[in-house]
Amino acid sequence: MLWLVVLVVAALLLLAPRSDVIVAVLLGAGVLVGGHVLFRGLAGNRGPAGPGPPTDVVETGTLLVFACETCGEQLVLLRKGTDAPPRHCAEKMVLRRVPTPDRPARPANLPDGMS
């Protein structure tokens, strides 16, 4: 039905005395409306929603460490964003729980009496 209306309007415009101005105005209006519809649709889609803000990892007595079984790279997990493990060497890393010592180790480069 819409194509019939467009065909009738186009025929009337071609028969009008100043059809070039009318056609230009209608063509410009069509471009504006089409651009508005296109960009409004793009602005509404902001991509997939994430899982939310990252949360601090609180585990007493252990460190959560992601380890790459291919090369040995290790990452300590301090803030958790997703449940998916990171990838390294094109493979998923393995989560390991490493026990922490009761007290922190003393750095070797400090003189006696300092801690």
ChimeraX attribute file (.defattr): number of C-alpha atoms within 10 A of each C-alpha:
attribute: neighborCount
match mode: 1-to-1
recipient: residues
	/A:1	5
	/A:2	6
	/A:3	8
	/A:4	9
	/A:5	10
	/A:6	11
	/A:7	11
	/A:8	10
	/A:9	11
	/A:10	13
	/A:11	11
	/A:12	11
	/A:13	17
	/A:14	13
	/A:15	9
	/A:16	10
	/A:17	9
	/A:18	10
	/A:19	14
	/A:20	12
	/A:21	11
	/A:22	14
	/A:23	14
	/A:24	11
	/A:25	12
	/A:26	13
	/A:27	12
	/A:28	12
	/A:29	12
	/A:30	12
	/A:31	12
	/A:32	12
	/A:33	11
	/A:34	12
	/A:35	12
	/A:36	12
	/A:37	11
	/A:38	11
	/A:39	10
	/A:40	11
	/A:41	10
	/A:42	10
	/A:43	8
	/A:44	8
	/A:45	8
	/A:46	7
	/A:47	6
	/A:48	6
	/A:49	6
	/A:50	8
	/A:51	9
	/A:52	8
	/A:53	10
	/A:54	11
	/A:55	11
	/A:56	11
	/A:57	13
	/A:58	11
	/A:59	10
	/A:60	8
	/A:61	11
	/A:62	13
	/A:63	17
	/A:64	17
	/A:65	18
	/A:66	22
	/A:67	21
	/A:68	20
	/A:69	14
	/A:70	12
	/A:71	9
	/A:72	11
	/A:73	13
	/A:74	16
	/A:75	14
	/A:76	14
	/A:77	14
	/A:78	15
	/A:79	12
	/A:80	13
	/A:81	15
	/A:82	13
	/A:83	7
	/A:84	9
	/A:85	14
	/A:86	16
	/A:87	13
	/A:88	17
	/A:89	11
	/A:90	9
	/A:91	12
	/A:92	16
	/A:93	22
	/A:94	14
	/A:95	17
	/A:96	14
	/A:97	13
	/A:98	12
	/A:99	11
	/A:100	11
	/A:101	9
	/A:102	7
	/A:103	6
	/A:104	7
	/A:105	8
	/A:106	9
	/A:107	9
	/A:108	7
	/A:109	6
	/A:110	9
	/A:111	8
	/A:112	7
	/A:113	5
	/A:114	7
	/A:115	8
